[in-house]
């Protein structure tokens, strides 16, 4: 721990130093002016940080750079903004003292110095700094862990597929460090592909963890269950395992699961309370409307499978409601129409470019919800 004493009067420096030495504070630095304080802190060399500065005791009235100016200057430096500054001053003007506090000072002590008062105010300021340092260290650790969790979450998302039958790819734009949207796809056999998109209730760590849970469940399930109805019922059963009667909140998600059979040119799907998917051909577009309630809300759910046949080159667009919210059109029908038009017009562009185009007319300053879009192009 180091404390800097800033005073142009040598006698005052000696008095304060003696008081602090007797109280057990040994690492004391002396500055006789604001300029010397700047030099100690390397104020004019922003890449250099002086470690371990815990407190500054500063006179208010000094020649050249006075205490108020020095205090304001220090407050502009992010690296020293949390270092408490206590003015040790003979100025009794309440306006000046108020100005000192407005400039960023933590406290003040009047001259002649009362030893007990000075030490008590120092202890209070140092406790406050300790709390701030603890919170900063904790926030840094949490940010590191969130970054790590974000990398893990991204790693479980399926990589693009392009083979002789289909091209499957997605765009994923979380509104928070950790998101509640999740997608996955699997090649079931030589002719069939299963694709899942879900939107978990809420955002952040808890929603992300539930998505990771669903990811592990799907990887095990998809090898033995391929029928969309059975997949949704199984997911609902697993979500029921997360419910706790002592909590008011239970997790649920909307989802759409499609199985594309490229041999029979058929799409089987279940839409569990999710925004309708779009099957887009050269001649028209078909909605994959909801056929079941959201997953996790009820112990038992009624699930109905839908089937759509297609001919020729076809695109299947699945998306979360965050995409619709970022579009400027006034209703969902108009938004879906725009998605269909852009999918046809920008067939050679990536889903990311299409999403950018879809949201280009919005006046929102920040993204309100997670955005995810999956495009399946059947060759």
C-alpha positions in Angstrom: 0.0 0.0 0.0 1.3 3.5 -0.9 0.0 6.9 0.1 1.0 10.1 -1.7 1.2 13.3 0.4 0.9 16.5 -1.8 1.6 19.8 -0.1 3.9 22.7 -0.9 4.6 23.3 2.8 7.5 21.1 4.1 6.2 21.4 7.7 2.8 20.1 6.7 4.5 17.3 4.9 6.4 16.3 8.0 3.4 16.5 10.3 1.3 14.2 8.1 4.2 11.8 7.5 4.9 11.5 11.2 1.2 10.9 12.0 1.0 8.2 9.3 4.3 6.5 10.3 3.2 6.2 13.9 -0.1 4.7 12.7 1.8 2.0 10.8 1.7 3.5 7.3 5.3 3.2 5.9 5.1 3.4 2.1 4.7 7.2 1.8 5.5 9.3 -1.3 5.9 13.1 -1.2 5.0 15.7 -3.9 5.4 19.4 -3.4 3.1 20.5 -6.2 0.5 19.3 -8.7 3.2 18.9 -11.3 5.3 16.6 -9.0 2.1 14.6 -8.4 1.6 14.2 -12.2 5.2 13.0 -12.5 4.8 10.5 -9.7 1.6 9.1 -11.4 3.1 9.4 -15.0 0.0 11.3 -16.0 1.5 12.4 -19.2 2.6 8.9 -20.2 -0.8 7.1 -20.4 0.7 3.7 -21.2 2.4 3.6 -17.8 0.5 2.7 -14.6 1.8 3.2 -11.2 0.8 0.1 -9.2 -0.4 0.2 -5.6 -1.4 3.9 -5.2 -4.1 3.6 -2.6 -4.7 7.1 -1.3 -3.8 10.7 -2.1 -3.7 13.3 0.7 -3.6 16.7 -1.0 -3.5 20.4 -0.1 -6.1 22.5 -1.9 -4.1 25.8 -2.2 -0.8 25.3 -4.0 1.1 27.4 -6.6 0.8 26.5 -10.2 -1.5 23.5 -10.4 -3.7 23.7 -7.3 -5.4 20.8 -5.6 -8.8 21.3 -7.4 -7.2 21.3 -10.9 -5.0 18.3 -10.0 -8.1 16.4 -8.6 -10.1 17.0 -11.8 -7.1 15.9 -14.0 -6.7 12.7 -12.1 -10.4 12.0 -12.4 -10.0 12.0 -16.2 -7.6 9.0 -16.0 -9.5 5.7 -15.9 -6.5 4.0 -14.2 -6.6 6.4 -11.2 -10.3 7.2 -11.0 -10.9 4.9 -8.1 -8.0 6.2 -6.0 -9.5 8.2 -3.1 -8.4 11.8 -2.7 -8.7 13.5 0.7 -8.1 17.2 0.8 -6.1 18.4 3.8 -6.8 22.1 3.8 -7.1 25.3 5.8 -9.8 26.6 3.5 -13.0 26.9 5.5 -15.1 28.3 2.6 -18.1 25.9 2.3 -18.4 26.7 -1.4 -14.7 25.7 -2.0 -15.2 22.5 0.0 -18.3 21.7 -2.1 -16.3 22.4 -5.2 -13.6 20.0 -4.1 -16.2 17.2 -3.6 -17.7 17.9 -7.0 -14.2 17.7 -8.5 -14.1 14.1 -7.4 -12.6 14.3 -3.9 -13.7 11.6 -1.5 -13.4 13.7 1.7 -11.6 16.5 3.4 -9.8 17.3 6.7 -9.4 20.8 8.1 -6.1 22.2 9.3 -4.7 22.3 11.9 -4.8 18.5 11.6 -6.7 16.4 14.1 -4.8 13.1 14.1 -7.8 11.0 15.1 -10.0 12.6 12.5 -7.4 12.2 9.7 -6.8 8.5 10.4 -10.5 7.8 10.7 -11.3 9.5 7.4 -8.3 7.6 5.8 -9.6 4.3 7.0 -13.1 5.0 5.6 -11.6 6.0 2.2 -9.4 2.9 2.1 -12.3 0.6 3.0 -14.2 2.1 0.1 -11.3 1.6 -2.3 -10.9 -2.0 -1.1 -14.6 -2.6 -1.9 -14.2 -1.0 -5.4 -11.1 -3.1 -6.1 -12.9 -6.2 -5.0 -15.8 -5.5 -7.3 -13.5 -4.7 -10.2 -11.6 -7.9 -9.8 -14.9 -9.9 -9.5 -16.3 -8.2 -12.6 -13.1 -9.0 -14.5 -13.3 -12.7 -13.4 -17.0 -12.8 -14.4 -16.2 -11.3 -17.8 -13.5 -13.9 -18.4 -15.9 -16.7 -17.4 -18.7 -15.3 -19.6 -16.3 -15.1 -22.6 -15.3 -18.7 -22.0 -18.9 -19.8 -21.7 -19.7 -17.9 -24.9 -17.0 -19.8 -26.7 -18.3 -23.1 -25.4 -21.8 -22.2 -26.4 -20.7 -21.3 -29.9 -18.8 -24.6 -30.2 -21.9 -26.7 -29.8 -23.7 -25.0 -32.7 -23.6 -27.1 -35.9 -21.1 -26.2 -38.6 -22.5 -25.5 -42.1 -23.2 -28.6 -44.3 -22.8 -28.6 -48.1 -23.1 -31.9 -49.9 -24.7 -33.3 -53.0 -28.2 -32.8 -51.5 -28.4 -29.7 -49.4 -26.6 -26.6 -48.2 -27.4 -25.7 -44.5 -26.1 -22.6 -42.9 -27.1 -20.1 -40.2 -26.5 -16.6 -38.8 -26.5 -16.1 -35.0 -26.5 -12.6 -33.4 -27.0 -12.7 -29.6 -28.3 -9.6 -27.9 -26.3 -10.5 -24.8 -23.0 -12.3 -24.1 -24.9 -15.5 -23.7 -28.0 -16.1 -25.8 -31.1 -18.2 -25.5 -31.3 -19.2 -29.2 -29.9 -22.6 -30.4 -29.7 -24.5 -33.6 -28.5 -27.9 -34.7 -28.7 -30.1 -37.7 -27.8 -33.8 -38.4 -27.5 -35.9 -41.4 -29.8 -38.8 -40.5 -29.0 -41.1 -43.4 -28.1 -40.8 -47.1 -31.3 -38.9 -48.0 -32.7 -37.3 -44.8 -31.6 -34.3 -42.7 -32.9 -33.2 -39.3 -32.8 -29.5 -38.4 -33.7 -27.9 -35.1 -34.1 -24.2 -34.1 -35.2 -23.1 -30.7 -35.7 -19.9 -28.7 -35.3 -20.3 -25.0 -37.3 -18.1 -22.6 -35.1 -15.2 -21.4 -31.4 -14.4 -22.0 -28.2 -14.7 -20.2 -26.5 -17.5 -18.2 -29.5 -19.5 -17.1 -31.0 -19.6 -20.6 -27.6 -20.5 -22.1 -27.2 -23.4 -19.6 -30.6 -24.8 -20.5 -29.6 -24.5 -24.2 -26.4 -26.5 -23.4 -28.6 -29.1 -21.7 -30.9 -29.4 -24.7 -27.8 -29.7 -27.0 -26.5 -32.7 -25.1 -30.0 -34.3 -25.1 -30.4 -33.8 -28.8 -27.0 -35.4 -29.7 -28.0 -38.5 -27.8 -31.7 -38.5 -29.0 -31.2 -37.9 -32.7 -29.3 -41.2 -33.2 -32.4 -43.2 -32.0 -35.4 -40.9 -32.7 -36.0 -39.1 -36.0 -39.7 -38.7 -36.1 -40.5 -35.0 -35.3 -43.4 -35.8 -33.1 -41.4 -38.2 -30.9 -38.5 -35.7 -30.8 -40.7 -32.9 -29.4 -42.3 -35.2 -26.9 -38.9 -36.4 -25.7 -37.7 -32.8 -25.4 -40.8 -31.9 -23.4 -40.1 -34.9 -21.0 -36.5 -33.8 -20.5 -37.6 -30.2 -19.8 -39.9 -31.5 -17.2 -36.9 -32.8 -15.3 -35.7 -29.2 -14.9 -38.9 -28.1 -13.2 -38.6 -27.5 -9.4 -41.8 -27.0 -7.4 -40.2 -24.6 -5.0 -39.4 -22.1 -7.8 -42.0 -19.9 -9.4 -40.2 -19.9 -12.7 -40.0 -22.9 -15.0 -38.1 -22.9 -18.3 -39.7 -23.4 -21.7 -38.8 -22.8 -25.3 -40.4 -22.5 -28.7 -39.0 -24.6 -31.4 -39.3 -25.9 -34.9 -37.9 -29.3 -36.0 -37.9 -30.3 -39.6 -36.8 -33.5 -41.4 -36.0 -33.0 -45.0 -36.2 -36.1 -47.2 -34.4 -35.3 -50.4 -35.5 -38.6 -52.1 -39.2 -38.3 -51.6 -39.0 -34.5 -51.7 -41.0 -34.2 -48.5 -40.6 -32.0 -45.4 -41.9 -33.4 -42.1 -42.0 -30.9 -39.3 -43.3 -30.0 -35.8 -43.6 -26.3 -34.9 -43.9 -25.9 -31.1 -45.2 -22.4 -30.6 -42.4 -21.0 -32.9 -42.7 -18.3 -35.6 -43.8 -20.1 -38.8 -40.9 -21.4 -41.0 -41.0 -20.8 -44.7 -40.7 -23.3 -47.6 -39.8 -21.1 -50.6 -40.0 -22.5 -54.1 -39.9 -20.7 -57.5 -43.7 -20.6 -57.6 -44.7 -19.8 -54.1 -44.1 -20.0 -50.3 -45.6 -22.3 -47.7 -45.8 -21.5 -44.0 -44.8 -24.1 -41.4 -47.4 -23.1 -38.9 -47.4 -24.0 -35.2 -48.6 -27.6 -34.6 -47.8 -27.9 -30.8 -47.5 -25.7 -27.7 -44.1 -24.5 -26.4 -41.9 -27.1 -24.9 -41.7 -27.3 -21.1 -44.9 -25.5 -20.2 -47.0 -28.6 -19.6 -46.3 -32.2 -18.5 -48.1 -33.7 -21.5 -48.5 -32.0 -24.8 -50.5 -32.7 -28.0 -48.1 -32.8 -30.9 -49.2 -32.9 -34.6 -46.8 -33.5 -37.4 -47.1 -31.4 -40.6 -45.9 -32.4 -44.1 -45.0 -30.3 -47.1 -44.0 -31.6 -50.5 -41.7 -29.6 -52.8 -40.4 -29.6 -56.3 -37.3 -28.2 -57.8 -34.8 -26.0 -56.0 -36.2 -25.1 -52.6 -35.2 -22.9 -49.7 -36.4 -23.5 -46.1 -36.1 -20.5 -43.8 -36.3 -20.9 -40.0 -35.9 -17.9 -37.7 -36.5 -16.7 -34.2 -38.9 -13.8 -33.3 -35.9 -11.5 -32.7 -35.5 -11.2 -36.4 -39.1 -10.1 -36.9 -38.7 -7.5 -34.1 -35.8 -5.9 -35.9 -37.7 -5.4 -39.1 -39.5 -2.1 -39.8 -42.6 -3.6 -41.5 -45.8 -3.1 -39.5 -47.1 -6.7 -39.3 -45.8 -10.3 -39.4 -47.3 -11.0 -42.8 -45.4 -8.1 -44.4 -42.2 -9.2 -42.6 -42.6 -12.8 -43.8 -43.2 -11.5 -47.4 -40.0 -9.5 -47.2 -38.1 -12.6 -46.0 -39.4 -14.6 -49.0 -38.5 -11.8 -51.5 -35.0 -11.4 -50.1 -34.4 -15.1 -50.0 -35.2 -15.3 -53.7 -33.4 -12.1 -54.7 -30.3 -12.8 -52.6 -30.0 -16.6 -53.1 -26.3 -16.3 -53.6 -25.7 -14.3 -50.4 -25.1 -15.6 -46.9 -27.8 -15.6 -44.2 -25.8 -12.9 -42.4 -26.1 -10.6 -45.4 -29.8 -11.3 -45.7 -30.4 -10.5 -42.0 -28.5 -7.3 -42.4 -30.7 -6.3 -45.3 -33.9 -7.3 -43.4 -33.1 -5.1 -40.5 -31.6 -2.2 -42.4 -34.8 -0.1 -42.2 -35.2 -0.3 -38.4 -34.7 2.8 -36.3 -33.7 0.8 -33.2 -30.4 1.9 -31.6 -29.7 -1.5 -30.1 -30.8 -5.1 -30.7 -33.5 -6.1 -28.3 -33.5 -9.8 -28.7 -31.4 -12.7 -30.0 -31.5 -13.1 -33.8 -31.1 -16.4 -35.5 -31.9 -17.6 -39.0 -31.3 -21.0 -40.6 -31.4 -21.5 -44.3 -31.7 -24.9 -45.9 -31.2 -25.0 -49.6 -32.3 -28.2 -51.2 -30.5 -28.8 -54.5 
